[in-house]
């Protein structure tokens, strides 16, 4: 059963409750003890995107700062850069 939250509590701490919803929790909103709404996460619009976020391979916008990212991985000696590889692939299409 979903946890219950009163309208007053929800209104006073909306950001906190929305963060919990973003993390997958569902809540029953009550007014004077009677259920009036269900606060639930939206269904994923892109399963691949949701999987990559869940795996920690990508981050959603607005989460953290650019300075929080790890430093780039150095290329091995003689390894082609991503830009060069893309140029090579694109040349094959022309």
N, C-alpha and C positions, 0 to 999 in steps of 0.2 A: 504494500500500500504506500502511496506517495506521502511524503511528509507534508504536514499542513502549515500554512503561514497565513496570519491575519492580514487584512488590507492595511491596517495602520503600520504594522511591522514592515510589511513589504514596501510601503511608501517611504518610510523613514530610512530604510537600508536597501534601497532598490539595487544599487551597484553590487553589493555583496551577494544578493540573491541571484542577480543575472550572471555573475561569475560562476556560481554553482550550476546554473542551468547550462551555461557554455561547457561546463565539465561533464554534462550528461545527466544531471539530476532532474527529477520531475517533482513539482510541488502542486498541492491542491490549495488554492487561494480561498480563504473563508471571510465572510462578513457576518459579524455577530454569531460566529460559530457554525454558520451554514455555508456549505461549499458553493462558490459562485463561478470559479474558473479553474482551469488546469494550466499551469505554467510549465511548458515542456520544450526541450530543444527542437529546433527545426530539423527535418530529415536532411541527411547529406545530399547535396546537389551533385556531387561528383565523388563517386566511391574511390577513385584512384587518389584524389586529393586528400580525402579523409584518411585513407590508409597511410599515405606518406606523412601526414601530420602525426598520426598515432605512432608511427615508427620513429618519429623524431628526425626524419630525413629532410623535412622542410618545416618552416615556421609560418604561422598565420601572420598577416599584416598587423602591425600595431603591437606586436609582442617583442619587447626588448629594444635594444639599440644596435645600430650597426657595429659599434665598438664591442658588443658582446659576442660577435662572431669569431670563430677560431681563425688563426692566420691561414692564408692559402697554403696548400700543399705544394712543395717544390717539385718541379718536373725532374725526372731522372735524366741523366746525360744522354743526349741524342733523341729524347722523346719529343714528339711533335706537340706543339701547343694546340689548344682547342681551336683557336682562331685559324691556324694553318690547316687543321683537319677539316673545319667547316668550309674553308676556301676550296680545298681539294674536292670535297663532296659536291659543292656547288658547281665547280668546273665541269664535272661529269654530266650535269643536267643541261648544260648549254650546248 
